Amino acid sequence: MSLVLLAIGAVLVLVAMSNRLPRYVPPRPVRAPARGGSATRTATRAPARSAGPRLRLVPARLTEQGRALLTALGGSAMIVAFFLALSGY
């Protein structure tokens, strides 16, 4: 339980400090460029391959109150995790 609270608190504080959120980008097919410059060779393109899924960091657009709230919640979660770990839970 304390590790989960620690991880949640760390993520909240990190978002508040960096003002960025991760966003999932789904995989999309990527076409390889055609070989050669001839128009007759367009049918011999390489098969489509896919760019794998990834995470992008996008601006969170937090206000000062939002950043303060995330910092307070994240810090409180980490303090609770610390005392839970001391008590043995």
FIVO-233744 format. One record per atom (N, C-alpha, C): residue number from 1; chain; atom name; z, x, y. Coordinates in nm, 3 decimals. Example, Ala and Ser with C-alpha at 12.3 -4.5 7.8 and 13.67 -1.06 7.14 Angstrom:
# residues 2
+------+-------+------+---------+---------+---------+
! resi ! chain ! name !      pz !      px !      py !
+------+-------+------+---------+---------+---------+
!    1 !     A !    N !   0.780 !   1.319 !  -0.569 !
!    1 !     A !   CA !   0.780 !   1.230 !  -0.450 !
!    1 !     A !    C !   0.780 !   1.320 !  -0.330 !
!    2 !     A !    N !   0.708 !   1.285 !  -0.225 !
!    2 !     A !   CA !   0.714 !   1.367 !  -0.106 !
!    2 !     A !    C !   0.787 !   1.290 !   0.003 !
+------+-------+------+---------+---------+---------+
# end
This chain:
# residues 89
+------+-------+------+---------+---------+---------+
! resi ! chain ! name !      pz !      px !      py !
+------+-------+------+---------+---------+---------+
!    1 !     A !    N !   0.000 !   0.082 !  -0.119 !
!    1 !     A !   CA !   0.000 !   0.000 !   0.000 !
!    1 !     A !    C !   0.000 !   0.087 !   0.126 !
!    2 !     A !    N !   0.078 !   0.195 !   0.120 !
!    2 !     A !   CA !   0.085 !   0.279 !   0.238 !
!    2 !     A !    C !  -0.048 !   0.351 !   0.264 !
!    3 !     A !    N !  -0.121 !   0.384 !   0.158 !
!    3 !     A !   CA !  -0.251 !   0.449 !   0.178 !
!    3 !     A !    C !  -0.351 !   0.353 !   0.241 !
!    4 !     A !    N !  -0.345 !   0.226 !   0.201 !
!    4 !     A !   CA !  -0.436 !   0.127 !   0.259 !
!    4 !     A !    C !  -0.404 !   0.106 !   0.407 !
!    5 !     A !    N !  -0.277 !   0.094 !   0.439 !
!    5 !     A !   CA !  -0.238 !   0.079 !   0.580 !
!    5 !     A !    C !  -0.275 !   0.202 !   0.662 !
!    6 !     A !    N !  -0.259 !   0.318 !   0.603 !
!    6 !     A !   CA !  -0.294 !   0.441 !   0.673 !
!    6 !     A !    C !  -0.445 !   0.446 !   0.700 !
!    7 !     A !    N !  -0.524 !   0.408 !   0.602 !
!    7 !     A !   CA !  -0.669 !   0.409 !   0.620 !
!    7 !     A !    C !  -0.713 !   0.307 !   0.725 !
!    8 !     A !    N !  -0.656 !   0.187 !   0.719 !
!    8 !     A !   CA !  -0.691 !   0.084 !   0.817 !
!    8 !     A !    C !  -0.651 !   0.128 !   0.958 !
!    9 !     A !    N !  -0.531 !   0.183 !   0.970 !
!    9 !     A !   CA !  -0.485 !   0.230 !   1.101 !
!    9 !     A !    C !  -0.571 !   0.342 !   1.155 !
!   10 !     A !    N !  -0.611 !   0.434 !   1.068 !
!   10 !     A !   CA !  -0.696 !   0.545 !   1.112 !
!   10 !     A !    C !  -0.832 !   0.495 !   1.159 !
!   11 !     A !    N !  -0.888 !   0.398 !   1.089 !
!   11 !     A !   CA !  -1.018 !   0.343 !   1.129 !
!   11 !     A !    C !  -1.006 !   0.272 !   1.264 !
!   12 !     A !    N !  -0.901 !   0.194 !   1.283 !
!   12 !     A !   CA !  -0.885 !   0.124 !   1.410 !
!   12 !     A !    C !  -0.868 !   0.220 !   1.527 !
!   13 !     A !    N !  -0.790 !   0.324 !   1.508 !
!   13 !     A !   CA !  -0.771 !   0.422 !   1.615 !
!   13 !     A !    C !  -0.900 !   0.500 !   1.640 !
!   14 !     A !    N !  -0.973 !   0.532 !   1.535 !
!   14 !     A !   CA !  -1.099 !   0.604 !   1.551 !
!   14 !     A !    C !  -1.201 !   0.521 !   1.628 !
!   15 !     A !    N !  -1.210 !   0.391 !   1.599 !
!   15 !     A !   CA !  -1.302 !   0.304 !   1.673 !
!   15 !     A !    C !  -1.260 !   0.297 !   1.819 !
!   16 !     A !    N !  -1.130 !   0.287 !   1.844 !
!   16 !     A !   CA !  -1.083 !   0.279 !   1.982 !
!   16 !     A !    C !  -1.111 !   0.409 !   2.058 !
!   17 !     A !    N !  -1.098 !   0.522 !   1.991 !
!   17 !     A !   CA !  -1.120 !   0.650 !   2.060 !
!   17 !     A !    C !  -1.268 !   0.679 !   2.084 !
!   18 !     A !    N !  -1.352 !   0.650 !   1.986 !
!   18 !     A !   CA !  -1.493 !   0.685 !   1.998 !
!   18 !     A !    C !  -1.577 !   0.575 !   2.060 !
!   19 !     A !    N !  -1.526 !   0.450 !   2.060 !
!   19 !     A !   CA !  -1.598 !   0.334 !   2.113 !
!   19 !     A !    C !  -1.731 !   0.313 !   2.041 !
!   20 !     A !    N !  -1.734 !   0.341 !   1.912 !
!   20 !     A !   CA !  -1.854 !   0.322 !   1.830 !
!   20 !     A !    C !  -1.815 !   0.255 !   1.700 !
!   21 !     A !    N !  -1.909 !   0.175 !   1.647 !
!   21 !     A !   CA !  -1.890 !   0.106 !   1.520 !
!   21 !     A !    C !  -2.001 !   0.144 !   1.424 !
!   22 !     A !    N !  -1.971 !   0.157 !   1.294 !
!   22 !     A !   CA !  -2.080 !   0.180 !   1.199 !
!   22 !     A !    C !  -2.155 !   0.050 !   1.172 !
!   23 !     A !    N !  -2.285 !   0.057 !   1.160 !
!   23 !     A !   CA !  -2.368 !  -0.059 !   1.127 !
!   23 !     A !    C !  -2.455 !  -0.023 !   1.008 !
!   24 !     A !    N !  -2.459 !  -0.113 !   0.911 !
!   24 !     A !   CA !  -2.539 !  -0.094 !   0.790 !
!   24 !     A !    C !  -2.686 !  -0.116 !   0.821 !
!   25 !     A !    N !  -2.771 !  -0.021 !   0.782 !
!   25 !     A !   CA !  -2.915 !  -0.033 !   0.798 !
!   25 !     A !    C !  -2.974 !  -0.047 !   0.658 !
!   26 !     A !    N !  -3.035 !  -0.162 !   0.625 !
!   26 !     A !   CA !  -3.087 !  -0.181 !   0.489 !
!   26 !     A !    C !  -3.205 !  -0.089 !   0.461 !
!   27 !     A !    N !  -3.234 !  -0.067 !   0.333 !
!   27 !     A !   CA !  -3.348 !   0.018 !   0.299 !
!   27 !     A !    C !  -3.479 !  -0.048 !   0.343 !
!   28 !     A !    N !  -3.575 !   0.033 !   0.380 !
!   28 !     A !   CA !  -3.705 !  -0.020 !   0.420 !
!   28 !     A !    C !  -3.813 !   0.068 !   0.357 !
!   29 !     A !    N !  -3.925 !   0.008 !   0.324 !
!   29 !     A !   CA !  -4.033 !   0.090 !   0.266 !
!   29 !     A !    C !  -4.097 !   0.178 !   0.372 !
!   30 !     A !    N !  -4.129 !   0.298 !   0.332 !
!   30 !     A !   CA !  -4.193 !   0.394 !   0.422 !
!   30 !     A !    C !  -4.325 !   0.435 !   0.361 !
!   31 !     A !    N !  -4.432 !   0.421 !   0.436 !
!   31 !     A !   CA !  -4.563 !   0.461 !   0.389 !
!   31 !     A !    C !  -4.587 !   0.607 !   0.420 !
!   32 !     A !    N !  -4.637 !   0.678 !   0.322 !
!   32 !     A !   CA !  -4.675 !   0.818 !   0.345 !
!   32 !     A !    C !  -4.806 !   0.819 !   0.424 !
!   33 !     A !    N !  -4.825 !   0.916 !   0.510 !
!   33 !     A !   CA !  -4.952 !   0.922 !   0.585 !
!   33 !     A !    C !  -5.070 !   0.945 !   0.489 !
!   34 !     A !    N !  -5.185 !   0.892 !   0.527 !
!   34 !     A !   CA !  -5.304 !   0.908 !   0.445 !
!   34 !     A !    C !  -5.346 !   1.054 !   0.442 !
!   35 !     A !    N !  -5.395 !   1.096 !   0.329 !
!   35 !     A !   CA !  -5.442 !   1.235 !   0.318 !
!   35 !     A !    C !  -5.584 !   1.242 !   0.370 !
!   36 !     A !    N !  -5.609 !   1.339 !   0.453 !
!   36 !     A !   CA !  -5.743 !   1.355 !   0.509 !
!   36 !     A !    C !  -5.764 !   1.258 !   0.624 !
!   37 !     A !    N !  -5.873 !   1.273 !   0.695 !
!   37 !     A !   CA !  -5.898 !   1.188 !   0.810 !
!   37 !     A !    C !  -6.008 !   1.087 !   0.785 !
!   38 !     A !    N !  -6.062 !   1.082 !   0.667 !
!   38 !     A !   CA !  -6.175 !   0.995 !   0.638 !
!   38 !     A !    C !  -6.129 !   0.851 !   0.619 !
!   39 !     A !    N !  -6.208 !   0.758 !   0.669 !
!   39 !     A !   CA !  -6.176 !   0.615 !   0.654 !
!   39 !     A !    C !  -6.199 !   0.570 !   0.511 !
!   40 !     A !    N !  -6.281 !   0.642 !   0.435 !
!   40 !     A !   CA !  -6.307 !   0.601 !   0.297 !
!   40 !     A !    C !  -6.191 !   0.636 !   0.204 !
!   41 !     A !    N !  -6.102 !   0.720 !   0.249 !
!   41 !     A !   CA !  -5.992 !   0.764 !   0.163 !
!   41 !     A !    C !  -5.865 !   0.683 !   0.185 !
!   42 !     A !    N !  -5.872 !   0.577 !   0.262 !
!   42 !     A !   CA !  -5.750 !   0.500 !   0.288 !
!   42 !     A !    C !  -5.701 !   0.429 !   0.164 !
!   43 !     A !    N !  -5.786 !   0.403 !   0.070 !
!   43 !     A !   CA !  -5.745 !   0.337 !  -0.054 !
!   43 !     A !    C !  -5.668 !   0.431 !  -0.146 !
!   44 !     A !    N !  -5.674 !   0.560 !  -0.120 !
!   44 !     A !   CA !  -5.606 !   0.657 !  -0.206 !
!   44 !     A !    C !  -5.475 !   0.703 !  -0.145 !
!   45 !     A !    N !  -5.408 !   0.613 !  -0.074 !
!   45 !     A !   CA !  -5.279 !   0.647 !  -0.014 !
!   45 !     A !    C !  -5.175 !   0.668 !  -0.122 !
!   46 !     A !    N !  -5.077 !   0.744 !  -0.087 !
!   46 !     A !   CA !  -4.964 !   0.764 !  -0.179 !
!   46 !     A !    C !  -4.885 !   0.634 !  -0.191 !
!   47 !     A !    N !  -4.820 !   0.611 !  -0.303 !
!   47 !     A !   CA !  -4.742 !   0.488 !  -0.317 !
!   47 !     A !    C !  -4.628 !   0.484 !  -0.216 !
!   48 !     A !    N !  -4.587 !   0.363 !  -0.181 !
!   48 !     A !   CA !  -4.480 !   0.346 !  -0.083 !
!   48 !     A !    C !  -4.349 !   0.395 !  -0.141 !
!   49 !     A !    N !  -4.274 !   0.467 !  -0.061 !
!   49 !     A !   CA !  -4.140 !   0.507 !  -0.102 !
!   49 !     A !    C !  -4.043 !   0.442 !  -0.006 !
!   50 !     A !    N !  -3.918 !   0.443 !  -0.039 !
!   50 !     A !   CA !  -3.824 !   0.368 !   0.043 !
!   50 !     A !    C !  -3.724 !   0.463 !   0.107 !
!   51 !     A !    N !  -3.694 !   0.437 !   0.234 !
!   51 !     A !   CA !  -3.587 !   0.509 !   0.302 !
!   51 !     A !    C !  -3.458 !   0.439 !   0.261 !
!   52 !     A !    N !  -3.366 !   0.514 !   0.204 !
!   52 !     A !   CA !  -3.244 !   0.456 !   0.150 !
!   52 !     A !    C !  -3.156 !   0.392 !   0.255 !
!   53 !     A !    N !  -3.061 !   0.313 !   0.211 !
!   53 !     A !   CA !  -2.969 !   0.251 !   0.306 !
!   53 !     A !    C !  -2.881 !   0.358 !   0.373 !
!   54 !     A !    N !  -2.841 !   0.331 !   0.495 !
!   54 !     A !   CA !  -2.758 !   0.427 !   0.566 !
!   54 !     A !    C !  -2.673 !   0.355 !   0.670 !
!   55 !     A !    N !  -2.583 !   0.427 !   0.730 !
!   55 !     A !   CA !  -2.498 !   0.375 !   0.836 !
!   55 !     A !    C !  -2.537 !   0.440 !   0.967 !
!   56 !     A !    N !  -2.550 !   0.358 !   1.072 !
!   56 !     A !   CA !  -2.575 !   0.409 !   1.206 !
!   56 !     A !    C !  -2.455 !   0.377 !   1.292 !
!   57 !     A !    N !  -2.425 !   0.464 !   1.387 !
!   57 !     A !   CA !  -2.318 !   0.437 !   1.481 !
!   57 !     A !    C !  -2.377 !   0.372 !   1.606 !
!   58 !     A !    N !  -2.327 !   0.254 !   1.637 !
!   58 !     A !   CA !  -2.375 !   0.180 !   1.753 !
!   58 !     A !    C !  -2.258 !   0.162 !   1.850 !
!   59 !     A !    N !  -2.285 !   0.148 !   1.978 !
!   59 !     A !   CA !  -2.176 !   0.128 !   2.075 !
!   59 !     A !    C !  -2.097 !   0.001 !   2.045 !
!   60 !     A !    N !  -1.965 !   0.010 !   2.056 !
!   60 !     A !   CA !  -1.878 !  -0.104 !   2.029 !
!   60 !     A !    C !  -1.862 !  -0.193 !   2.151 !
!   61 !     A !    N !  -1.890 !  -0.143 !   2.269 !
!   61 !     A !   CA !  -1.877 !  -0.215 !   2.395 !
!   61 !     A !    C !  -1.738 !  -0.276 !   2.412 !
!   62 !     A !    N !  -1.636 !  -0.195 !   2.389 !
!   62 !     A !   CA !  -1.498 !  -0.241 !   2.403 !
!   62 !     A !    C !  -1.453 !  -0.233 !   2.549 !
!   63 !     A !    N !  -1.375 !  -0.329 !   2.591 !
!   63 !     A !   CA !  -1.313 !  -0.323 !   2.723 !
!   63 !     A !    C !  -1.187 !  -0.236 !   2.711 !
!   64 !     A !    N !  -1.125 !  -0.209 !   2.822 !
!   64 !     A !   CA !  -1.000 !  -0.131 !   2.818 !
!   64 !     A !    C !  -0.892 !  -0.204 !   2.741 !
!   65 !     A !    N !  -0.888 !  -0.336 !   2.756 !
!   65 !     A !   CA !  -0.789 !  -0.415 !   2.682 !
!   65 !     A !    C !  -0.818 !  -0.412 !   2.532 !
!   66 !     A !    N !  -0.946 !  -0.414 !   2.496 !
!   66 !     A !   CA !  -0.983 !  -0.407 !   2.355 !
!   66 !     A !    C !  -0.947 !  -0.272 !   2.293 !
!   67 !     A !    N !  -0.974 !  -0.167 !   2.369 !
!   67 !     A !   CA !  -0.938 !  -0.033 !   2.320 !
!   67 !     A !    C !  -0.787 !  -0.019 !   2.305 !
!   68 !     A !    N !  -0.713 !  -0.073 !   2.403 !
!   68 !     A !   CA !  -0.567 !  -0.067 !   2.395 !
!   68 !     A !    C !  -0.515 !  -0.146 !   2.276 !
!   69 !     A !    N !  -0.575 !  -0.262 !   2.250 !
!   69 !     A !   CA !  -0.532 !  -0.344 !   2.137 !
!   69 !     A !    C !  -0.560 !  -0.273 !   2.005 !
!   70 !     A !    N !  -0.679 !  -0.216 !   1.990 !
!   70 !     A !   CA !  -0.710 !  -0.146 !   1.865 !
!   70 !     A !    C !  -0.620 !  -0.024 !   1.845 !
!   71 !     A !    N !  -0.592 !   0.047 !   1.953 !
!   71 !     A !   CA !  -0.504 !   0.163 !   1.943 !
!   71 !     A !    C !  -0.363 !   0.120 !   1.903 !
!   72 !     A !    N !  -0.313 !   0.013 !   1.963 !
!   72 !     A !   CA !  -0.178 !  -0.035 !   1.931 !
!   72 !     A !    C !  -0.169 !  -0.085 !   1.787 !
!   73 !     A !    N !  -0.268 !  -0.161 !   1.744 !
!   73 !     A !   CA !  -0.266 !  -0.212 !   1.606 !
!   73 !     A !    C !  -0.281 !  -0.099 !   1.504 !
!   74 !     A !    N !  -0.371 !  -0.006 !   1.532 !
!   74 !     A !   CA !  -0.392 !   0.106 !   1.440 !
!   74 !     A !    C !  -0.271 !   0.197 !   1.434 !
!   75 !     A !    N !  -0.211 !   0.225 !   1.549 !
!   75 !     A !   CA !  -0.091 !   0.309 !   1.551 !
!   75 !     A !    C !   0.025 !   0.242 !   1.481 !
!   76 !     A !    N !   0.039 !   0.111 !   1.501 !
!   76 !     A !   CA !   0.147 !   0.038 !   1.433 !
!   76 !     A !    C !   0.127 !   0.037 !   1.283 !
!   77 !     A !    N !   0.003 !   0.021 !   1.240 !
!   77 !     A !   CA !  -0.024 !   0.023 !   1.095 !
!   77 !     A !    C !   0.009 !   0.160 !   1.036 !
!   78 !     A !    N !  -0.021 !   0.266 !   1.109 !
!   78 !     A !   CA !   0.010 !   0.400 !   1.057 !
!   78 !     A !    C !   0.161 !   0.426 !   1.056 !
!   79 !     A !    N !   0.233 !   0.374 !   1.153 !
!   79 !     A !   CA !   0.379 !   0.389 !   1.154 !
!   79 !     A !    C !   0.441 !   0.313 !   1.039 !
!   80 !     A !    N !   0.393 !   0.191 !   1.014 !
!   80 !     A !   CA !   0.444 !   0.112 !   0.901 !
!   80 !     A !    C !   0.412 !   0.183 !   0.769 !
!   81 !     A !    N !   0.293 !   0.241 !   0.759 !
!   81 !     A !   CA !   0.257 !   0.316 !   0.637 !
!   81 !     A !    C !   0.349 !   0.436 !   0.617 !
!   82 !     A !    N !   0.383 !   0.503 !   0.725 !
!   82 !     A !   CA !   0.473 !   0.618 !   0.716 !
!   82 !     A !    C !   0.609 !   0.576 !   0.662 !
!   83 !     A !    N !   0.666 !   0.467 !   0.717 !
!   83 !     A !   CA !   0.798 !   0.424 !   0.672 !
!   83 !     A !    C !   0.793 !   0.365 !   0.532 !
!   84 !     A !    N !   0.683 !   0.301 !   0.494 !
!   84 !     A !   CA !   0.669 !   0.255 !   0.355 !
!   84 !     A !    C !   0.664 !   0.372 !   0.258 !
!   85 !     A !    N !   0.596 !   0.479 !   0.299 !
!   85 !     A !   CA !   0.590 !   0.597 !   0.213 !
!   85 !     A !    C !   0.727 !   0.663 !   0.201 !
!   86 !     A !    N !   0.804 !   0.663 !   0.309 !
!   86 !     A !   CA !   0.940 !   0.720 !   0.302 !
!   86 !     A !    C !   1.032 !   0.639 !   0.213 !
!   87 !     A !    N !   1.013 !   0.507 !   0.213 !
!   87 !     A !   CA !   1.100 !   0.422 !   0.132 !
!   87 !     A !    C !   1.057 !   0.416 !  -0.014 !
!   88 !     A !    N !   0.939 !   0.467 !  -0.045 !
!   88 !     A !   CA !   0.896 !   0.472 !  -0.184 !
!   88 !     A !    C !   0.797 !   0.364 !  -0.224 !
!   89 !     A !    N !   0.751 !   0.283 !  -0.132 !
!   89 !     A !   CA !   0.654 !   0.179 !  -0.167 !
!   89 !     A !    C !   0.515 !   0.226 !  -0.149 !
+------+-------+------+---------+---------+---------+
# end
